[in-house]
C-alpha cells in the first residue's frame, strides 16, 4: 500500500491494563512510525484514514502452535476424543497420508481467513503432509501470502514410516526453510512430531540442520503419558532431558502440548530459553487426567497460547483462566491478571520478535504494524488510564480491522481480497474429498 495508514481517534491498548484515549497511530512501510494525541496528527493527502471513533487498538494476536490443516481433517468430536492417544495418532496419520498439496493450500486459505477475522496476525503451524512435504509447505506459503497473514510453518516429521522416509521429509522441510529465509511474512521452521515417534538418527539430523540454518524447530513436548513412557522405555531417559541432550531445546525451540512435564523440567526449559506453547482448553479435552502441566509452566517467561488447530485463542485464554484460578487461590500465582496478559500478549510478542527480528507486541513507535481494531470503547480512570479487566474487554469484542505488516486484511469485519464464503465452500469440498478417500463414514 502506498502512503500512510492512519488510525484516528483510537484507544491504545497496554498489557499492564492502562489505555490511552484520543490517540492517532501512523503506519508506514509496515512499521508504526508515530503514536501521538489525535489532534497532533493531521490527515495528509494520500493517507488511508481509519476512523476508529474511540475504539480499542491492540497488537495482533499470535497463535503459538496450530494445526491449520490437520485440525480440520479430524475435528474433535466425541468418537475422536474418547480414543486412546495411540489410536488418535494412528487415525491422524492415516488421514494425513491422503492429503495432496492442493488440499493443503485450500484448507490453509480457509484457516488463515478464520484466523484473520479473529484478530490473529501470526500463526506458527505444524503441518503433516507426509506424501508431499515440499508441495504441502509451498501450498501453505502461497495461501498465507495471498491473504496477508504471517505464517511460520514446519513439517511434523516422525520415524514411524522408516528412517529413509523420515530423513527425506526433514530434508524437504529444510529446503523450504532455505527458500523462505527473507520473505517479509512467510518463514519456514524445522519440525518433528514428538520424542516418542522419532528415532535418535532423525532428531540428530534435525538438530544438525537447525545449527546449519539457524532455524526455529517446532515439536510436541511430552504431549501425553504414552510419549513419556515410550521415550523412557526406548531410551532410558525422560523427554525433556533427551531433547536437551540432542540439542533440540533452546531459544530456537517452540514446544507445544507440554502435558507430562515435572517442575524440575520446567525449570530446565526456562534455563534453556525454550518457548512453550500452552493449549489449556485443548489439553483438558484430550487428557484423561484433570490436571495438566499448565500450572507448572504458566509462570515461565517464554510462554504463550496456541489453538492446536481447534477453536480460538480467546477460548484458550478462557481455559487458561480456569486452570490458573486454582493456582492463584492457593497462593502459587501472585498476579493472575499479569500472568494472563503475558500468556495472551507479552509472551507471544517476544516469540514474534525472535522469529522476525523486529520489535512487536505493542502499539508503539518502531514496532511492526500488526494491529487489531476492536469494536470496544474501554472506560478508564482519567488520572491513571487504568481500565479494569482490559484484557477481558479485548477478547470479548468483535474484531473490526486486522492489519498485518501494515496491510489491511480485514476491514469492518470483512475479509479483503477474498470472499470468506467461497473459501469455506472450497475447504468443505477439499475435506469431502479427503474424507471420501479415508472412508470416515464407514
Helices and strands as residue ranges (DSSP letters): E 5-13, E 19-28, E 31-37, G 38-40, E 48-51, E 56-59, E 61-66, H 70-73, H 78-81, H 85-96, H 101-117, E 120-127, H 133-147, E 150-155, H 163-179, E 186-188, E 190-194, G 195-197, H 200-213, E 217-220, H 225-235, H 239-245, E 253-256, H 263-272, E 275-278, H 280-286, H 294-297, E 303-305, H 313-329, H 336-341, I 342-346, H 347-356, E 371-374, H 390-396, E 399-404, E 407-411, E 414-415, H 420-438
